[in-house]
Amino acid sequence: MLANQTKAPDFKLPDQENKLHKLSDYRGKWVVVYFYPKDNTPGCTKEACGFRDRGQDLLAKGVVILGISKDSVASHLKFAQKYHLNFPLLADPDKKVIRAYEAWGKKKFMGRDFEGIKRITYLIDPKGLIFKGFDKVNPLTHAHDILAVL
């Protein structure tokens, strides 16, 4: 994970509607950048719906939510529409941003080792610095956990 108080790597990625988002566009706001393995999987759906459901609470605190996975723009659109997600899901099929945020690496699932996206989140402060990283994420309570830090 990237260390607290380091400059968050800037990026430029398309969302589910193919609109480009740059981290630098959000300077002056708190930003949640959360990395998740795959659209429409149980844990990722619970996490995304948690952000959807707590979105107004986060917005009231001036927080922008950005989800990132290696899924395509089309996959993100279906996922966002199916679950009425009210925040951008950014497509990083080349994994450049995922790697820059150290969210790619060895994982274990059902006794099998493989490389994949780690479920981690960064809370970035209005100056563009990493305020806190979350690497032990519970998809059911994650949005609430971030609110508690704010």
C-alpha positions as CSV (number, residue, x, y, z in Angstrom):
1,M,0.0,0.0,0.0
2,L,1.1,3.5,-0.6
3,A,2.1,5.4,2.6
4,N,0.0,8.1,4.3
5,Q,0.9,11.7,3.4
6,T,2.4,10.7,0.0
7,K,1.1,12.4,-3.1
8,A,-1.7,10.2,-4.7
9,P,-0.7,9.3,-8.3
10,D,-2.8,11.2,-10.8
11,F,-4.8,9.3,-13.4
12,K,-7.1,9.8,-16.3
13,L,-9.7,7.0,-16.8
14,P,-13.1,6.6,-18.4
15,D,-16.2,5.9,-16.4
16,Q,-19.2,3.7,-17.2
17,E,-20.5,6.5,-19.5
18,N,-17.1,6.9,-21.2
19,K,-16.6,10.3,-19.5
20,L,-12.9,10.8,-18.5
21,H,-12.0,11.5,-14.9
22,K,-8.7,12.8,-13.6
23,L,-7.8,12.7,-9.9
24,S,-6.5,16.3,-10.3
25,D,-10.0,17.4,-11.3
26,Y,-11.1,16.7,-7.7
27,R,-8.4,18.9,-6.0
28,G,-10.1,20.7,-3.0
29,K,-12.3,17.7,-2.2
30,W,-11.9,14.5,-0.3
31,V,-11.8,11.5,-2.6
32,V,-12.4,7.9,-1.9
33,V,-10.6,5.8,-4.5
34,Y,-11.6,2.2,-4.0
35,F,-10.2,-0.8,-6.0
36,Y,-12.3,-3.9,-6.4
37,P,-11.8,-7.2,-8.2
38,K,-14.8,-7.6,-10.6
39,D,-18.2,-6.2,-11.5
40,N,-21.3,-8.2,-10.4
41,T,-19.5,-10.5,-7.9
42,P,-21.0,-10.8,-4.4
43,G,-18.4,-8.9,-2.4
44,C,-17.9,-6.2,-5.0
45,T,-21.7,-5.7,-5.3
46,K,-22.1,-5.4,-1.5
47,E,-19.3,-2.9,-1.4
48,A,-20.6,-0.8,-4.3
49,C,-24.2,-0.8,-2.9
50,G,-22.8,0.3,0.5
51,F,-21.2,3.3,-1.2
52,R,-24.4,3.9,-3.1
53,D,-26.5,3.8,0.1
54,R,-24.1,6.0,2.1
55,G,-23.4,8.3,-0.8
56,Q,-25.5,11.2,0.5
57,D,-23.7,11.0,3.9
58,L,-20.3,11.1,2.1
59,L,-21.4,13.8,-0.3
60,A,-22.5,15.9,2.7
61,K,-18.9,15.8,3.9
62,G,-17.7,16.8,0.5
63,V,-16.4,13.4,-0.5
64,V,-16.2,12.1,-4.1
65,I,-16.4,8.3,-4.6
66,L,-14.5,6.6,-7.5
67,G,-14.5,2.9,-8.0
68,I,-11.8,1.3,-10.1
69,S,-11.4,-2.2,-11.6
70,K,-10.0,-3.7,-14.8
71,D,-13.4,-4.3,-16.1
72,S,-14.5,-2.6,-19.3
73,V,-16.6,0.5,-19.7
74,A,-19.5,-1.6,-21.0
75,S,-19.2,-4.0,-18.0
76,H,-19.2,-1.0,-15.6
77,L,-22.3,0.4,-17.3
78,K,-24.3,-2.8,-16.9
79,F,-23.2,-3.1,-13.2
80,A,-24.0,0.6,-12.5
81,Q,-27.4,0.3,-14.1
82,K,-28.3,-3.0,-12.5
83,Y,-27.6,-1.7,-9.0
84,H,-28.5,2.0,-9.6
85,L,-24.9,3.1,-8.6
86,N,-24.7,6.9,-8.3
87,F,-20.9,7.4,-8.6
88,P,-18.3,6.8,-11.3
89,L,-16.8,3.3,-11.9
90,L,-13.5,3.8,-13.7
91,A,-12.2,1.3,-16.3
92,D,-8.5,0.4,-16.1
93,P,-8.1,-2.6,-18.4
94,D,-4.3,-2.1,-18.7
95,K,-4.0,-2.0,-14.9
96,K,-1.7,1.0,-15.0
97,V,-3.5,2.9,-12.2
98,I,-4.2,-0.3,-10.3
99,R,-0.5,-1.0,-10.2
100,A,0.4,2.6,-9.4
101,Y,-1.8,2.4,-6.3
102,E,-0.3,-1.0,-5.4
103,A,-3.7,-2.7,-5.7
104,W,-2.4,-5.5,-7.9
105,G,-0.7,-8.5,-6.4
106,K,-0.7,-12.0,-5.0
107,K,-4.1,-13.2,-3.7
108,K,-5.4,-16.5,-2.3
109,F,-8.9,-17.8,-2.9
110,M,-10.1,-21.3,-2.0
111,G,-6.6,-22.5,-1.5
112,R,-5.4,-21.2,-4.9
113,D,-2.7,-18.5,-5.3
114,F,-3.1,-16.1,-8.2
115,E,-2.5,-12.5,-9.2
116,G,-5.4,-10.0,-9.1
117,I,-6.9,-6.8,-7.8
118,K,-6.7,-6.4,-4.1
119,R,-9.7,-4.9,-2.4
120,I,-8.1,-1.7,-1.1
121,T,-9.2,1.9,-0.7
122,Y,-7.4,5.2,-0.4
123,L,-8.9,8.3,1.3
124,I,-7.3,11.2,-0.5
125,D,-7.3,14.7,1.2
126,P,-8.2,17.9,-0.6
127,K,-4.5,18.6,-1.3
128,G,-4.1,15.3,-3.2
129,L,-2.3,13.5,-0.4
130,I,-3.1,10.0,0.8
131,F,-4.8,10.6,4.2
132,K,-5.5,6.9,4.9
133,G,-5.3,3.5,3.2
134,F,-7.6,0.7,3.9
135,D,-6.3,-2.8,3.2
136,K,-8.5,-4.8,5.5
137,V,-11.9,-4.0,3.8
138,N,-15.2,-5.5,4.9
139,P,-17.5,-4.9,1.9
140,L,-20.6,-4.7,4.1
141,T,-19.3,-1.9,6.4
142,H,-16.7,-0.2,4.2
143,A,-18.6,3.0,3.5
144,H,-19.5,3.4,7.2
145,D,-15.8,2.8,8.1
146,I,-14.7,5.6,5.9
147,L,-17.4,7.9,7.4
148,A,-16.1,7.1,10.8
149,V,-12.6,8.3,9.8
150,L,-14.0,11.6,8.5
